[in-house]
Amino acid sequence: MIVDDISVNNILFSCDTKKKYADEQVVVDHALGLIVSGKLEMHFANQKVVSEVGNIGLIRRNELVKVLKIPGDDGRPFKAINIFLTQDILREYALQNKISKQEKYVGPPIIDLTQNRFIRAYWDSLLPYFNEPGKFSPKMAQLKTNEAIELLLSGGADVENFLFDLSEPHKIDLEKFMNKNFIFNVSISEFARVTGRSLSTFKRDFKKIFDETPEKWLRNKRLEEAKYLLKEKHMKPVEVYYIVGFENFSHFSDSFKKRFRINASSLC
């Protein structure tokens, strides 16, 4: 039985015995995943998606999302298999299969494939390796990745556009994006990348719009949101700090007290 995450090339066998948030909050590459046991909560900027046992989904690259892994009520650990379709893998596949450049994808960030019987049969072929990942070779990972792409493409032009829009993030409305995504604890350079800017251009544009540095604006914005959740939603400080984008509780507590001259716990 897997007790830690194990990866073979771009395929990840994941196992967690305790309820926990994933470390990363940026889906850098397209991710095709199956929930084997337990439950997965995905918190996007404007929606929450819950995936349970047997659910299959394809998540768009460059999405910001908080992922909570939850073991099953029956005591079984959270288990999932994820296949990351990197840009290098997709470019090589497009070249070998003469797939032309796609237009900019503008559809939903996640596609539910749970009812696709061909995709489900594909996962059945991977499940035996979950408890014996040592028998899953890099060559097999490459073969299974190409098979996954083939099966996904049978979903039609929308899925092809989803997969093979290989363009870099384009410059988007910074004010709108930041007001919607400030809760994600990612680096300033990552915010710059997903908004289609160099780091220097991001900082310059940010200053023009908000008249503050990104670091100061993010801290204050997160603290204001935390104050609202504590006072109006009656949440606890230990629940709030991660939700609003702080990495650890002590930093949140110190920052809150410095900003508002009171302890966060006094608003509960």
Secondary structure, 3 states (H helix, E strand, C coil): CCCCCEEECCEEEEEECCCEECCCCEECCEEEEEEEECEEEEECCCCEEEECCCCEEEECCCEECEEEEECCCCCCCEEEEEEEECHHHHHHHHHHCCCCCCCCCCCCCEEECCCCHHHHHHHHHHHHHCCCHHHCCHHHHHHHHHHHHHHHHCCCHHHHHHHHCCCCCCCCCHHHHHHHHCCCCCCHHHHHHHCCCCHHHHHHHHHHHHCCCHHHHHHHHHHHHHHHHHHCCCCCHHHHHHHCCCCCHHHHHHHHHHHHCCCHHHHC
